[in-house]
Structures are given as structure tokens and as C-alpha cells.
């Protein structure tokens, strides 16, 4: 295996392992927009903190993303509990508000457009060791929570979701985070075992990564397309 492939492959596999258990909870709870809302809040917080402090570092980005994700995750939890029938509509509004906040911040930041594009569709070919380490720790934490059954409880689920999303967005981008949450979870909902869904999703990601290298296309969007195709195929599997 070429050495260039190791870092992005590790990031993609760790992302799938960290996000898939959360994705199954998202589908069961019927709060599909939560991942977009929380991830968008993390992206907006990164852009605005970069603009305010004029500091561009992985650690600062991570702290900003975590703060934004935790605040919005708490808001989503409150909305889901208080207005359960309108929760998807309200969470959708939170998402578009976060998206507009990110756009406003990007318009003021000298390098805002590049930063916003990276947070939406990161080029995983250039993922750094800090992001990979954070994703691996996140994957281990989620697997431990899943083993103990704590993700079924609202407190642990929303807290874990906020932290994991804030770790994943700077490394993978919002679009890939959403696809990693939903695509393998759709297969699990159709009866595929979780470990098999994660393996298949990881393979789909790696195929997309290879295609992006061969075809010289942006790696983030290409991997998202491969993962989205994998998720759609779940609809053709007989449920059971």
C-alpha cells in the first residue's frame, strides 16, 4: 500500500466507527437533521473564532467546533423534548440558521471561503495526525458507550453526539460526516449486522478515495458520493 493512502484511510475508517452507532440512534429517534444542525454549528463556530482571533490551528479549530456543537446539541435536545411533533422542522431551521452564520463569517474572513469549503467537504488526502488521533479516540469512546448501552439515554446520546461531531467535522467535513452517520445506519436498519455495515461502509469510502486519486477529483466530495451510493443500495435489501 502506498504511504499516502494510510492517513486518509485511517481517518475514514475511524470516522465510520465513531459515527455509525450514533447514526443508528439518529434514525431510531427520528431526528435526522440533528447531524446537519450540530455539524453546521461546529463549522460556523470555527469560522467565527478564526475571524475573531486570527488564529489558524487544529487545536483552536477543535475547541471552537466543540463549543458550537455542544451549545446547539443542548438546544436540539430541548426542542426535541418540548416540541416533539415539530422537532424535525425546528431542527431544520436551526441548521439553516447555522449555515447562514457560517456564510456570514466566511464573507468577513480573509480566507473564509477556503475555510468554509474545507469544513463542508474536507480534502481527506491531507488529513493530519492530530485529526486522526482525535477520530480514533472518538471511535473508541463511542464503541465503549455503545457496549454499555448508554447511547439509548438522551443525556449520553446528545452529549456524545456533540463531541463526536465536533471532532469529525474539522477532519472530514460536514457532508462526509452526514453520509457516515446515515449510510451504514440505513443498512443496519434493514437488518445487516453493525460490524458488517461498518466494514462495507469503510470499503466504500476507500474505493471513493482511490477513485478520487486516479481521476484527480476532490477527495471529500468523491468519497461522499461513493458512501451515498452505498447507503441508497440499502433500500434494495429485504428488511429482516
MOWO-V890666 format. One record per residue. N is the residue number from 1. RES is the residue in one letter. D_LAST is the distance of its C-alpha to the last C-alpha in Angstrom with 1 decimal. Layout:
n:N res:RES d_last:D_LAST
n:N res:RES d_last:D_LAST
//
This chain:
n:1 res:X d_last:37.2
n:2 res:X d_last:39.6
n:3 res:X d_last:40.5
n:4 res:X d_last:39.7
n:5 res:X d_last:36.0
n:6 res:X d_last:35.7
n:7 res:X d_last:36.1
n:8 res:X d_last:33.8
n:9 res:X d_last:31.1
n:10 res:X d_last:31.4
n:11 res:X d_last:31.2
n:12 res:X d_last:28.1
n:13 res:X d_last:26.2
n:14 res:X d_last:27.5
n:15 res:X d_last:26.5
n:16 res:X d_last:22.9
n:17 res:X d_last:22.9
n:18 res:X d_last:24.7
n:19 res:X d_last:22.8
n:20 res:X d_last:19.1
n:21 res:X d_last:18.9
n:22 res:X d_last:20.9
n:23 res:X d_last:18.8
n:24 res:X d_last:15.7
n:25 res:X d_last:18.2
n:26 res:X d_last:19.6
n:27 res:X d_last:16.5
n:28 res:X d_last:15.9
n:29 res:X d_last:19.6
n:30 res:X d_last:19.9
n:31 res:X d_last:22.8
n:32 res:X d_last:22.0
n:33 res:X d_last:25.8
n:34 res:X d_last:26.6
n:35 res:X d_last:26.3
n:36 res:X d_last:28.6
n:37 res:X d_last:31.0
n:38 res:X d_last:31.4
n:39 res:X d_last:31.5
n:40 res:X d_last:34.0
n:41 res:X d_last:36.1
n:42 res:X d_last:36.2
n:43 res:X d_last:37.5
n:44 res:X d_last:40.0
n:45 res:X d_last:41.4
n:46 res:X d_last:41.9
n:47 res:X d_last:43.8
n:48 res:X d_last:46.0
n:49 res:X d_last:46.8
n:50 res:X d_last:47.8
n:51 res:X d_last:50.0
n:52 res:X d_last:51.6
n:53 res:X d_last:52.3
n:54 res:X d_last:52.6
n:55 res:X d_last:50.8
n:56 res:X d_last:48.2
n:57 res:X d_last:46.6
n:58 res:X d_last:43.1
n:59 res:X d_last:43.9
n:60 res:X d_last:45.1
n:61 res:X d_last:42.1
n:62 res:X d_last:39.8
n:63 res:X d_last:41.8
n:64 res:X d_last:41.8
n:65 res:X d_last:38.1
n:66 res:X d_last:37.3
n:67 res:X d_last:39.8
n:68 res:X d_last:38.5
n:69 res:X d_last:34.8
n:70 res:X d_last:35.6
n:71 res:X d_last:37.7
n:72 res:X d_last:35.1
n:73 res:X d_last:32.2
n:74 res:X d_last:34.3
n:75 res:X d_last:35.0
n:76 res:X d_last:31.4
n:77 res:X d_last:30.6
n:78 res:X d_last:33.5
n:79 res:X d_last:32.5
n:80 res:X d_last:28.9
n:81 res:X d_last:30.4
n:82 res:X d_last:33.4
n:83 res:X d_last:32.1
n:84 res:X d_last:28.3
n:85 res:X d_last:28.2
n:86 res:X d_last:30.0
n:87 res:X d_last:28.7
n:88 res:X d_last:27.0
n:89 res:X d_last:30.2
n:90 res:X d_last:32.4
n:91 res:X d_last:30.5
n:92 res:X d_last:30.8
n:93 res:X d_last:34.5
n:94 res:X d_last:34.7
n:95 res:X d_last:33.2
n:96 res:X d_last:35.7
n:97 res:X d_last:38.5
n:98 res:X d_last:37.7
n:99 res:X d_last:37.5
n:100 res:X d_last:41.0
n:101 res:X d_last:42.3
n:102 res:X d_last:41.3
n:103 res:X d_last:43.0
n:104 res:X d_last:46.1
n:105 res:X d_last:46.4
n:106 res:X d_last:45.9
n:107 res:X d_last:48.7
n:108 res:X d_last:51.1
n:109 res:X d_last:50.2
n:110 res:X d_last:52.2
n:111 res:X d_last:49.1
n:112 res:X d_last:46.7
n:113 res:X d_last:45.1
n:114 res:X d_last:44.4
n:115 res:X d_last:43.0
n:116 res:X d_last:40.7
n:117 res:X d_last:39.5
n:118 res:X d_last:38.7
n:119 res:X d_last:36.8
n:120 res:X d_last:34.7
n:121 res:X d_last:34.1
n:122 res:X d_last:35.6
n:123 res:X d_last:36.7
n:124 res:X d_last:34.8
n:125 res:X d_last:37.2
n:126 res:X d_last:39.7
n:127 res:X d_last:37.8
n:128 res:X d_last:40.1
n:129 res:X d_last:39.9
n:130 res:X d_last:40.1
n:131 res:X d_last:36.9
n:132 res:X d_last:35.1
n:133 res:X d_last:36.2
n:134 res:X d_last:35.1
n:135 res:X d_last:31.6
n:136 res:X d_last:31.3
n:137 res:X d_last:32.6
n:138 res:X d_last:30.1
n:139 res:X d_last:27.2
n:140 res:X d_last:28.5
n:141 res:X d_last:29.0
n:142 res:X d_last:25.5
n:143 res:X d_last:24.0
n:144 res:X d_last:26.4
n:145 res:X d_last:25.5
n:146 res:X d_last:21.8
n:147 res:X d_last:22.6
n:148 res:X d_last:24.8
n:149 res:X d_last:22.3
n:150 res:X d_last:25.0
n:151 res:X d_last:23.0
n:152 res:X d_last:21.6
n:153 res:X d_last:25.3
n:154 res:X d_last:26.8
n:155 res:X d_last:30.0
n:156 res:X d_last:28.4
n:157 res:X d_last:25.8
n:158 res:X d_last:28.4
n:159 res:X d_last:30.9
n:160 res:X d_last:28.7
n:161 res:X d_last:27.5
n:162 res:X d_last:31.1
n:163 res:X d_last:32.4
n:164 res:X d_last:29.6
n:165 res:X d_last:29.9
n:166 res:X d_last:33.7
n:167 res:X d_last:33.4
n:168 res:X d_last:31.0
n:169 res:X d_last:32.8
n:170 res:X d_last:36.2
n:171 res:X d_last:34.7
n:172 res:X d_last:31.9
n:173 res:X d_last:32.7
n:174 res:X d_last:30.9
n:175 res:X d_last:29.0
n:176 res:X d_last:27.5
n:177 res:X d_last:26.7
n:178 res:X d_last:24.7
n:179 res:X d_last:22.8
n:180 res:X d_last:22.2
n:181 res:X d_last:20.8
n:182 res:X d_last:18.5
n:183 res:X d_last:17.4
n:184 res:X d_last:15.6
n:185 res:X d_last:14.3
n:186 res:X d_last:12.5
n:187 res:X d_last:10.7
n:188 res:X d_last:9.9
n:189 res:X d_last:8.7
n:190 res:X d_last:6.2
n:191 res:X d_last:5.0
n:192 res:X d_last:8.3
n:193 res:X d_last:10.8
n:194 res:X d_last:13.6
n:195 res:X d_last:16.3
n:196 res:X d_last:14.8
n:197 res:X d_last:14.4
n:198 res:X d_last:18.0
n:199 res:X d_last:19.3
n:200 res:X d_last:18.1
n:201 res:X d_last:19.4
n:202 res:X d_last:22.6
n:203 res:X d_last:23.1
n:204 res:X d_last:22.8
n:205 res:X d_last:25.4
n:206 res:X d_last:27.7
n:207 res:X d_last:27.5
n:208 res:X d_last:28.5
n:209 res:X d_last:31.2
n:210 res:X d_last:32.6
n:211 res:X d_last:32.6
n:212 res:X d_last:34.5
n:213 res:X d_last:37.0
n:214 res:X d_last:37.6
n:215 res:X d_last:37.8
n:216 res:X d_last:39.7
n:217 res:X d_last:37.4
n:218 res:X d_last:36.8
n:219 res:X d_last:34.2
n:220 res:X d_last:32.5
n:221 res:X d_last:31.7
n:222 res:X d_last:30.8
n:223 res:X d_last:28.2
n:224 res:X d_last:26.8
n:225 res:X d_last:26.5
n:226 res:X d_last:24.7
n:227 res:X d_last:22.2
n:228 res:X d_last:21.7
n:229 res:X d_last:21.1
n:230 res:X d_last:18.4
n:231 res:X d_last:16.7
n:232 res:X d_last:17.0
n:233 res:X d_last:15.3
n:234 res:X d_last:12.0
n:235 res:X d_last:12.2
n:236 res:X d_last:12.2
n:237 res:X d_last:8.9
n:238 res:X d_last:6.5
n:239 res:X d_last:3.8
n:240 res:X d_last:0.0
//
